[in-house]
Amino acid sequence: MTTTAKANAAAEPRLIVEPGLAARVAAIAEPVLHDLAFRLVRVRVTGAQGCTVQIMAERLDGTMSIEDCEAVSRALSPVLDVADPIEGAYRLEISSPGLDRPLVRRSDFERHAGHLVKIEMNVAIEGRKRFRGAILGVEGDAARIRRDDARAGEETDVLLPIEDMLEARLVLTDALVAESLRRGKAAGREAQEQHEPARARPTRNGGRAARPDHFRPAKGKKPRAAHYEGD
């Protein structure tokens, strides 16, 4: 990836973003990730008791190793502790997007053209909110999808505004796995040529390459040590 391409990738905004508390966490996390040359993919905050904050991130080339997850966790944990966006105890989980990843940027749809995607819209398009089909390409800030779930009389090809999507996620297929393996081999060859270790590619399991956890205790309680667990 050229210097210009890296700069463009780093500056590209997410078009699908989270609301509420997760949005506040995202606003804190994004500058930290940017300084480390990572990009935010998604934030999820789940559970009231035993709250988990999941931050999904990636390098600009789409990779994320367990060492990367550990580095992000070490950098982000103290920043979140100071900003204190969440009341009470929570567990911080850093993960890679995986193969069946969320698509949140225009370039995500471009990069995965030809692959199957499931999309849920915030607003109905042609009377429905859920779509499934192959990504044909991107037109402006909208993705063109060739549906495989169209009923008789419905249009097969639809143009869906990315900013109006609640969620878009790749469907795990043999073709997607094969492409990931091909890209992984290509990245390995490039890394060898540059005398650098290859980055770990996303794994096939539901899809985290690594999951370092940091436990932030409730105020007044003794902290529990973070632990790092690979999938």
Phi and psi in degrees as a GROMACS rama.xvg file:
@    title "Ramachandran Plot"
@    xaxis  label "Phi"
@    yaxis  label "Psi"
@TYPE xy
-71.6273  165.665  THR-2
-59.9737  -41.6222  THR-3
-64.8102  -42.9672  THR-4
-62.8889  -39.8292  ALA-5
-63.6414  -42.2946  LYS-6
-63.9364  -41.7419  ALA-7
-65.7586  -41.2975  ASN-8
-64.9087  -41.2826  ALA-9
-65.903  -32.9898  ALA-10
-88.165  -12.1099  ALA-11
-66.7679  124.705  GLU-12
-78.4205  155.879  PRO-13
-76.7805  137.017  ARG-14
-97.1812  -23.2591  LEU-15
-106.432  113.854  ILE-16
-126.74  161.721  VAL-17
-92.9514  153.558  GLU-18
-95.6022  174.255  PRO-19
59.6594  -135.546  GLY-20
-61.1385  -39.7387  LEU-21
-61.4087  -35.0105  ALA-22
-65.9469  -36.7792  ALA-23
-66.8266  -40.6723  ARG-24
-64.2682  -40.885  VAL-25
-61.2243  -40.8479  ALA-26
-64.0899  -31.1137  ALA-27
-77.9184  -39.493  ILE-28
-75.3909  -36.8213  ALA-29
-58.573  -45.6753  GLU-30
-62.9488  -36.0703  PRO-31
-65.8261  -45.3725  VAL-32
-62.6374  -41.5021  LEU-33
-60.5053  -42.2003  HIS-34
-64.2678  -25.7616  ASP-35
-94.2097  4.69444  LEU-36
69.7254  34.702  ALA-37
-116.154  166.115  PHE-38
-123.357  142.88  ARG-39
-76.5122  134.999  LEU-40
-101.853  -52.5402  VAL-41
-160.168  151.399  ARG-42
-122.79  135.52  VAL-43
-132.689  136.542  ARG-44
-118.538  117.995  VAL-45
-125.798  147.442  THR-46
81.7401  145.249  GLY-47
-94.1452  -54.686  ALA-48
-93.7686  132.35  GLN-49
68.8769  45.7329  GLY-50
-61.5851  138.818  CYS-51
-118.939  131.037  THR-52
-108.38  110.193  VAL-53
-101.537  122.956  GLN-54
-115.693  116.11  ILE-55
-98.4492  126.189  MET-56
-139.626  169.151  ALA-57
-156.384  158.604  GLU-58
-73.7226  169.546  ARG-59
-64.2681  -22.4258  LEU-60
-92.017  5.94073  ASP-61
90.2192  -0.291079  GLY-62
-93.8338  164.682  THR-63
-164.715  110.856  MET-64
-95.1766  170.934  SER-65
-64.2009  -34.1568  ILE-66
-65.6812  -36.7526  GLU-67
-62.901  -44.5357  ASP-68
-60.8915  -41.243  CYS-69
-64.3772  -41.4328  GLU-70
-64.0219  -42.0979  ALA-71
-64.5148  -42.9377  VAL-72
-60.9233  -43.9527  SER-73
-64.2358  -38.0486  ARG-74
-76.7888  -35.7959  ALA-75
-86.0567  -32.1407  LEU-76
-55.654  -50.6433  SER-77
-66.6156  -30.9046  PRO-78
-67.2673  -42.878  VAL-79
-66.7145  -36.4637  LEU-80
-62.4986  -39.069  ASP-81
-73.1296  -45.1566  VAL-82
-68.1841  -33.1164  ALA-83
53.5518  56.7893  ASP-84
-77.4999  -13.8198  PRO-85
-122.931  129.133  ILE-86
-78.6751  139.74  GLU-87
82.2815  -171.542  GLY-88
-77.5538  148.331  ALA-89
-154.197  159.513  TYR-90
-109.054  126.753  ARG-91
-92.3458  125.608  LEU-92
-122.761  121.051  GLU-93
-105.565  129.885  ILE-94
-142.028  162.308  SER-95
-86.525  162.942  SER-96
-68.4722  -29.6035  PRO-97
78.9428  178.65  GLY-98
-70.9344  -49.5843  LEU-99
-83.8539  57.3444  ASP-100
-76.0043  158.179  ARG-101
-71.6251  145.516  PRO-102
-106.553  122.254  LEU-103
-128.386  -13.9557  VAL-104
-120.104  159.75  ARG-105
-55.7697  -43.6954  ARG-106
-65.3756  -26.0688  SER-107
-62.0734  -42.7515  ASP-108
-69.7517  -37.9695  PHE-109
-64.7427  -44.4448  GLU-110
-64.1778  -32.1256  ARG-111
-108.008  24.8585  HIS-112
-57.1943  136.723  ALA-113
97.8025  -17.6879  GLY-114
-94.5332  158.287  HIS-115
-76.6077  144.205  LEU-116
-141.137  145.231  VAL-117
-106.802  132.286  LYS-118
-129.839  135.194  ILE-119
-119.007  127.502  GLU-120
-94.3261  151.558  MET-121
-73.6598  -33.3012  ASN-122
-124.304  148.121  VAL-123
-69.8649  138.993  ALA-124
-117.565  120.372  ILE-125
53.9283  38.2818  GLU-126
83.3111  7.45877  GLY-127
-143.198  156.988  ARG-128
-109.762  -18.8998  LYS-129
-110.995  134.251  ARG-130
-137.079  149.679  PHE-131
-142.27  135.72  ARG-132
171.101  -174.834  GLY-133
-87.0405  139.692  ALA-134
-75.9765  119.718  ILE-135
-89.1617  -29.8258  LEU-136
158.762  -172.151  GLY-137
-123.601  134.261  VAL-138
-124.264  106.258  GLU-139
66.0577  -125.895  GLY-140
-107.705  32.7337  ASP-141
-126.999  147.167  ALA-142
-104.349  134.189  ALA-143
-95.2705  125.776  ARG-144
-119.376  134.995  ILE-145
-98.245  106.547  ARG-146
-71.1732  143.138  ARG-147
-110.927  8.38465  ASP-148
-118.135  16.9766  ASP-149
-72.4412  136.105  ALA-150
-85.2997  168.744  ARG-151
-58.2722  130.482  ALA-152
90.6932  -10.4792  GLY-153
-90.8115  150.956  GLU-154
-66.0853  137.033  GLU-155
-79.2232  -43.2904  THR-156
-96.2961  129.025  ASP-157
-131.028  149.669  VAL-158
-109.662  115.872  LEU-159
-114.168  120.046  LEU-160
-62.0135  125.773  PRO-161
-65.0481  -38.0303  ILE-162
-66.3957  -19.6643  GLU-163
-90.4773  3.13026  ASP-164
-84.7743  136.611  MET-165
-79.8952  -41.3351  LEU-166
-157.653  142.848  GLU-167
-135.446  127.974  ALA-168
-140.54  138.037  ARG-169
-66.8995  147.641  LEU-170
-94.4096  129.958  VAL-171
-70.775  117.564  LEU-172
-133.519  165.808  THR-173
-60.6632  -37.4438  ASP-174
-63.8794  -38.4628  ALA-175
-67.8631  -41.594  LEU-176
-62.983  -43.9407  VAL-177
-62.2453  -41.2808  ALA-178
-66.9232  -37.6447  GLU-179
-63.1225  -41.5243  SER-180
-63.9254  -41.6546  LEU-181
-62.9808  -44.9853  ARG-182
-66.0187  -36.5416  ARG-183
-63.692  -41.6493  GLY-184
-65.6765  -40.7897  LYS-185
-63.8089  -40.9736  ALA-186
-65.131  -36.8912  ALA-187
-64.8156  -42.2264  GLY-188
-64.1086  -42.3322  ARG-189
-63.718  -40.6713  GLU-190
-65.3281  -39.404  ALA-191
-63.6071  -39.4925  GLN-192
-63.7586  -31.9597  GLU-193
-92.8829  2.87274  GLN-194
59.6489  38.9569  HIS-195
-124.955  149.762  GLU-196
-68.6794  142.46  PRO-197
-69.9799  142.727  ALA-198
-73.9124  145.909  ARG-199
-69.4085  135.534  ALA-200
-86.9839  162.949  ARG-201
-59.0283  142.309  PRO-202
-88.9069  166.664  THR-203
-78.1369  -25.7488  ARG-204
-65.8776  159.088  ASN-205
-40.6128  15.9568  GLY-206
-158.05  70.6411  GLY-207
-109.675  135.543  ARG-208
-78.5247  -29.7593  ALA-209
-159.195  156.33  ALA-210
-144.568  81.5307  ARG-211
-77.085  132.998  PRO-212
-111.967  140.714  ASP-213
-126.774  125.02  HIS-214
-98.6465  121.431  PHE-215
-102.05  114.027  ARG-216
-75.9163  164.281  PRO-217
-65.8103  155.196  ALA-218
-59.1636  137.046  LYS-219
89.7495  -5.2609  GLY-220
-106.583  153.393  LYS-221
-69.4304  131.3  LYS-222
-63.149  146.753  PRO-223
-102.507  137.387  ARG-224
-61.7444  144.032  ALA-225
-70.8283  150.555  ALA-226
-132.36  155.386  HIS-227
-118.195  127.819  TYR-228
-133.086  123.844  GLU-229
-89.1842  147.92  GLY-230
